[in-house]
Amino acid sequence: MRKALKPEKVRPFLPSGFRDFSPSEVRRRRWVFQKLSAIFERFGYEPLETAAVESLAVLTGKYGEEGDKLLFRILNSGDFLANVPEEAKAQSTSLLPYITEKALRYDLTVPMARWVAQHAGQLVFPFKRYQIQPVWRADRPQRGRFREFYQCDVDIVGAEGIMPLLELIQIARLGLKTLGLRGAVLHLNHRALLERAAHLTGWPLNDFSTFCHRLDKADKLGWMNIKATFEAEGYHLPSWLSPTTDFDSALRAELERLPILSPDLPTLLSLIETSDETLKIQWDCTLARGLEYYTGYIYEIRLPGSGVGSIAAGGAYASLVSDFGGPNLPAIGLSFGIERILALIPEESIPNEVPPSVLVSWIDASPLYVQRVVETFHEGGVAAFAFPAPKKLSKQIEYAQRRGLKWVAIVGSAEEAAQQVQLKNLHEHSQRILPLDAVAQACLE
């Protein structure tokens, strides 16, 4: 009888664009999340989490044609080809609607809007929420860009105007300062000004998205190249429409002609003139991202010289909640590019703090007494755990040292009989015998 072949071992690897995080990396990431969460709650935002999987009907059409291509679609369960017509199998575009109805969430804003629409009757508006969860995009991985990554969003639903914008700028400034980042620039623009520019250029307004996509490439292709592309087709852009235009008289005159913006001009001017080492504000007439659903202010934060693109972005949107059958509520939000921010923070500036913990090391004590010692530490507010088996004491202490623990509580039959513990401080190389009811407090002193 032939011997059955063992299955070949799988080489351990991750698909490109995905990552694992070691315990120390998880602690650093949690530190950043906790710092930002504390800031959000200080401004009255409430935490929210939504499902990882959304219906394709919820997601498609919200991110533009390119965004739809980057959705991680999920195959239907079971025999997903069973009821597919033969003619639909000829092309992927005709096949997809039959075999996939769901996808992993692409961002946090659209799922939030879907949730608000479902629960609008129970919410108090303006509704302020923050959300820190992973999202997935079938993008090409590069530095600071992954296929699975966390987003960190704050949104106000049921509010619009300059005051919510000021609050989000304040949150951005405080967040970057808390994380130790300086010298960032918030590029600010408004959809109404872009529509005005398209009108003055003579661009067909039914193709407004193409106009915006071209402008938005100015930081990558160079402004002169963008202008040349328009001029080659007979379109001449207004002189004030430039990424380097100061907040000069020509630009102000255009803003004053826009009823939605003219009341905000004094505040905008003050913002731009304010000097701040953490975050300064710059009006950028060519900023045109996210206009598939942004309807008002749009903004993007960059750190010059970082090489990672924007580190935060957001804007105002008016109809996203109503698109899901909810009330017609204006909203405005900000998303921190948390992965890019983490890549920019020096590793040594984020504390890798291991919570104080005690190893209960035992030789010939009973398992029940060892368990009682662990429980005594817990009741005293100290993390503790027992070594799983009574190995040589030197091996157990070596384990504690390699884990970076400060304390070892040694118990044997003699300590059990006396209801005591030998408490060893590995950092100070000291040791003392204590009654069981005093060991937890000794670790806290």
MOUR-V276211 format. One record per pair of residues at least 4 apart in sequence whose ideal C-beta (glycine too) atoms are under 8 Angstrom apart, sorted by the first residue. I is the first residue (numbers start at 1). J is the second residue. Records with the same first field share a line. If there is no record, write none. Layout:
I: J ; J
This chain:
14: 18 ; 19 ; 20
15: 147
16: 141 ; 147
17: 139 ; 141 ; 146 ; 147 ; 148
18: 146 ; 147 ; 148
19: 146 ; 148
21: 25 ; 26 ; 29
22: 26
23: 27
24: 28 ; 352
25: 29
26: 30
27: 31 ; 352 ; 353 ; 354
28: 32 ; 342 ; 347 ; 350 ; 351 ; 352
29: 33 ; 150 ; 342
30: 34
31: 35 ; 350 ; 351 ; 353
32: 36 ; 179 ; 338 ; 341 ; 342 ; 345 ; 350
33: 37 ; 132 ; 152 ; 338
34: 38
35: 39 ; 175 ; 178 ; 179
36: 40 ; 132 ; 152 ; 175 ; 178 ; 179 ; 336 ; 338
37: 41 ; 47 ; 130 ; 132
38: 42
39: 43 ; 171 ; 174 ; 175 ; 178
40: 45 ; 130 ; 154 ; 171
41: 45 ; 46 ; 47 ; 130
43: 128 ; 154 ; 167 ; 170 ; 171
44: 128
45: 128 ; 129 ; 130 ; 154
46: 127 ; 128 ; 129 ; 130
47: 129 ; 130 ; 131
48: 112 ; 115 ; 129 ; 130 ; 131
49: 131 ; 133
50: 105 ; 108 ; 111 ; 112 ; 114 ; 115 ; 131 ; 133
51: 105 ; 111
52: 104 ; 105 ; 133 ; 134
53: 74 ; 102 ; 103 ; 104 ; 105
54: 58 ; 59 ; 102 ; 103 ; 104 ; 105 ; 110 ; 111 ; 114
55: 59 ; 101 ; 102
56: 60 ; 71 ; 73 ; 100 ; 101 ; 102 ; 103
58: 62 ; 110 ; 111 ; 114 ; 324
59: 63 ; 68 ; 71 ; 103 ; 105 ; 106 ; 110
60: 68 ; 71
61: 68 ; 292
62: 67 ; 106 ; 110 ; 292 ; 293 ; 320
63: 67 ; 68 ; 70 ; 106 ; 107 ; 110 ; 292
64: 68 ; 209 ; 292
65: 69
66: 70
67: 71 ; 106 ; 292
69: 138
70: 106 ; 137 ; 138 ; 139
71: 103 ; 104 ; 106 ; 137 ; 138
72: 103 ; 104 ; 136 ; 137 ; 138 ; 147
73: 96 ; 100 ; 102 ; 103
74: 100 ; 102 ; 103 ; 104
75: 80 ; 99 ; 100
76: 80 ; 99 ; 100 ; 101
78: 82
80: 84 ; 98 ; 99 ; 100
81: 89 ; 99
83: 98
84: 88 ; 89 ; 95 ; 98 ; 99
85: 89 ; 98
87: 94
88: 94 ; 95 ; 98
89: 94 ; 95
90: 94 ; 95
91: 95
92: 96
95: 99
96: 100
104: 135 ; 136
105: 110 ; 111 ; 135 ; 136
106: 110 ; 135 ; 136 ; 137
107: 111 ; 135 ; 151 ; 335
108: 112 ; 131 ; 133 ; 135 ; 151 ; 153 ; 335
109: 113 ; 153 ; 155 ; 317 ; 320 ; 333 ; 335
110: 114 ; 320
111: 115
112: 116 ; 129 ; 131 ; 153 ; 155 ; 157
113: 117 ; 157 ; 320 ; 321 ; 323 ; 324 ; 326 ; 331
114: 118 ; 324
115: 119
116: 120 ; 123 ; 127 ; 157 ; 321 ; 326 ; 329
117: 321 ; 322 ; 323 ; 324 ; 325 ; 326 ; 327
118: 324 ; 326
119: 123
120: 321 ; 326 ; 327 ; 329
123: 127
125: 157 ; 158 ; 329
126: 156 ; 157 ; 158 ; 159
127: 156 ; 157 ; 158
128: 154 ; 155 ; 156 ; 157
129: 154 ; 155 ; 157
130: 152 ; 153 ; 154 ; 155
131: 151 ; 152 ; 153
132: 150 ; 151 ; 152 ; 153 ; 338
133: 150 ; 151
134: 148 ; 149 ; 150 ; 151
135: 148 ; 149 ; 150 ; 151
136: 147 ; 148
137: 147 ; 149
138: 147
139: 145 ; 147
140: 145
141: 145 ; 146 ; 147
143: 307 ; 308 ; 343
144: 308 ; 309 ; 337 ; 339 ; 340 ; 343
145: 149 ; 339
146: 339
149: 338 ; 339
150: 338 ; 339
151: 335 ; 336 ; 337 ; 338
152: 335 ; 336 ; 338
153: 333 ; 334 ; 335 ; 336
154: 168 ; 171 ; 333 ; 334
155: 331 ; 332 ; 333 ; 334
156: 164 ; 167 ; 168 ; 331 ; 332 ; 333
157: 321 ; 329 ; 331
158: 329 ; 330 ; 331
159: 163 ; 164 ; 330 ; 331 ; 332
160: 164 ; 296 ; 316 ; 318 ; 330 ; 331 ; 332
161: 165 ; 264
162: 166 ; 263 ; 264 ; 267 ; 268
163: 167
164: 168 ; 316 ; 332
165: 169 ; 297 ; 299 ; 316 ; 332
166: 170 ; 267 ; 271
167: 171
168: 172 ; 314 ; 332 ; 333 ; 334
169: 173 ; 186 ; 271 ; 279 ; 281 ; 299
170: 174
171: 175 ; 334
172: 176 ; 186 ; 279 ; 301 ; 312 ; 334 ; 336
173: 177 ; 276 ; 278 ; 279
174: 178
175: 179 ; 336
176: 181 ; 182 ; 184 ; 278 ; 279 ; 301 ; 311 ; 341
177: 181 ; 182 ; 278 ; 279
179: 341 ; 345
180: 345 ; 346 ; 349
181: 278 ; 303 ; 311 ; 341 ; 344 ; 345
182: 277 ; 278
183: 277 ; 278 ; 303 ; 304
184: 278 ; 279 ; 280 ; 301 ; 302 ; 303 ; 311
185: 279 ; 280 ; 281 ; 282 ; 301 ; 302 ; 303 ; 304
186: 279 ; 280 ; 281 ; 282 ; 299 ; 300 ; 301
187: 282 ; 283 ; 284 ; 287 ; 299 ; 300 ; 301 ; 302
188: 268 ; 271 ; 281 ; 282 ; 283 ; 284 ; 287 ; 297 ; 298 ; 299
189: 193 ; 194 ; 283 ; 284 ; 285 ; 286 ; 287 ; 288 ; 297 ; 298 ; 299
190: 194 ; 258 ; 260 ; 261 ; 296 ; 297 ; 298
191: 195 ; 291 ; 294 ; 295 ; 296 ; 298
192: 196 ; 258 ; 260 ; 261 ; 296
193: 197 ; 254 ; 255 ; 258 ; 261 ; 285
194: 198 ; 208 ; 211 ; 212 ; 215 ; 285 ; 288 ; 291
195: 199 ; 205 ; 208
196: 200 ; 254 ; 257 ; 258
197: 201 ; 211 ; 215 ; 237 ; 238 ; 241 ; 285
198: 203 ; 205 ; 208 ; 211
199: 203 ; 205
200: 238
201: 211 ; 230 ; 235 ; 236 ; 237 ; 238
202: 235
203: 207 ; 208 ; 211 ; 235
207: 211
208: 212 ; 291
209: 213 ; 291 ; 292
210: 214
211: 215 ; 288
212: 216 ; 288 ; 291
213: 217 ; 288
214: 226 ; 229 ; 230
215: 226 ; 241 ; 286 ; 288
216: 286 ; 287 ; 288 ; 289
217: 221 ; 226
218: 222 ; 223 ; 226 ; 243 ; 286
219: 243 ; 286
221: 225 ; 226
222: 226
223: 227 ; 242 ; 243 ; 244 ; 286
224: 228
225: 229
226: 230 ; 286
227: 231 ; 237
228: 232
229: 233
230: 235 ; 236 ; 237
231: 235 ; 236
237: 241
238: 254
239: 250
240: 245 ; 248 ; 250 ; 251 ; 254 ; 285
241: 245 ; 285 ; 286
242: 285 ; 286
243: 284 ; 285 ; 286
245: 250 ; 251 ; 283 ; 285
246: 251
247: 251 ; 252 ; 268 ; 269 ; 272 ; 283
248: 252
249: 253
250: 254
251: 255 ; 283 ; 285
252: 256 ; 265 ; 269
253: 257
254: 258
255: 261 ; 262 ; 265 ; 268
256: 261 ; 262 ; 265
257: 262
258: 262
260: 296
261: 265 ; 268
264: 268
265: 269
266: 270
267: 271
268: 272 ; 283
269: 273
270: 274
271: 281
272: 281 ; 282 ; 283
274: 280 ; 281
275: 280
276: 280
279: 301
284: 300
287: 298 ; 299 ; 300
288: 298
289: 294 ; 298 ; 300 ; 313
290: 294 ; 298 ; 313 ; 315
291: 298
293: 317 ; 319 ; 320
294: 298 ; 315 ; 316 ; 317
295: 316 ; 317 ; 318 ; 319
296: 315 ; 316 ; 317 ; 318 ; 330 ; 332
297: 315 ; 316 ; 332
298: 314 ; 315 ; 316
299: 313 ; 314 ; 315 ; 334
300: 310 ; 312 ; 313
301: 310 ; 311 ; 312 ; 313
302: 306 ; 309 ; 310 ; 311
303: 308 ; 311 ; 344
306: 311 ; 340 ; 344
308: 337 ; 340 ; 343 ; 344
309: 337 ; 340
310: 337 ; 340
311: 336 ; 337 ; 340 ; 341 ; 344
312: 334 ; 335 ; 336 ; 337 ; 341
313: 334 ; 335 ; 337
314: 332 ; 333 ; 334 ; 335
315: 332 ; 333
316: 330 ; 331 ; 332
317: 330 ; 331 ; 332 ; 333
318: 328 ; 329 ; 330 ; 331
319: 323 ; 328
320: 324 ; 331
321: 326 ; 327 ; 328 ; 329 ; 331
322: 326 ; 327 ; 328 ; 329
336: 341
337: 341
338: 342
339: 343
340: 344
341: 345
345: 349 ; 350
346: 350
354: 404
355: 383
356: 382 ; 383 ; 406 ; 407 ; 443
357: 382 ; 383 ; 384 ; 385 ; 403 ; 405 ; 406 ; 407
358: 377 ; 382 ; 383 ; 384 ; 385 ; 405 ; 407 ; 408 ; 409 ; 443
359: 384 ; 385 ; 386 ; 387 ; 396 ; 399 ; 400 ; 403 ; 405 ; 407 ; 408 ; 409
360: 370 ; 373 ; 374 ; 377 ; 384 ; 385 ; 386 ; 387 ; 408 ; 409 ; 411
361: 387 ; 393 ; 396 ; 397 ; 400 ; 408 ; 409 ; 410 ; 411
362: 370 ; 386 ; 387 ; 390 ; 410 ; 411 ; 412
363: 390 ; 393 ; 410 ; 411 ; 412 ; 413
364: 390 ; 412 ; 413
365: 369 ; 370 ; 411 ; 412 ; 413 ; 415 ; 416
366: 370 ; 416
367: 371
368: 372
369: 373 ; 411 ; 416
370: 374 ; 386 ; 411
371: 375 ; 386
372: 376 ; 436
373: 377 ; 384 ; 386 ; 409 ; 411 ; 421 ; 436 ; 439
374: 378 ; 384 ; 385 ; 386
375: 379
376: 380 ; 436 ; 437 ; 439 ; 440
377: 382 ; 383 ; 384 ; 409 ; 439 ; 440 ; 443
378: 382 ; 383 ; 384
379: 440
380: 439 ; 440 ; 441 ; 443 ; 444
381: 440 ; 444
382: 440 ; 443 ; 444
384: 409
387: 391 ; 396 ; 399
391: 395 ; 396
392: 396
393: 397 ; 410
394: 398
395: 399
396: 400 ; 408
397: 401 ; 408 ; 424 ; 426
398: 402
399: 403
400: 405 ; 407 ; 408 ; 426
401: 405 ; 426
405: 426
406: 425 ; 426 ; 427 ; 443
407: 423 ; 424 ; 425 ; 426 ; 443
408: 423 ; 424 ; 426
409: 421 ; 422 ; 423 ; 424 ; 439
410: 415 ; 421 ; 422 ; 423 ; 424
411: 415 ; 416 ; 421 ; 422
412: 416
413: 417
414: 418
415: 419 ; 420 ; 421 ; 422 ; 433
419: 435 ; 436
420: 433 ; 434 ; 435 ; 436
421: 433 ; 434 ; 435 ; 436 ; 439
422: 431 ; 432 ; 433
423: 431 ; 432 ; 433 ; 434 ; 439 ; 442 ; 443
424: 430 ; 431
425: 429 ; 430 ; 431
432: 442
434: 438 ; 439 ; 442
435: 439
438: 442
439: 443
440: 444
441: 445
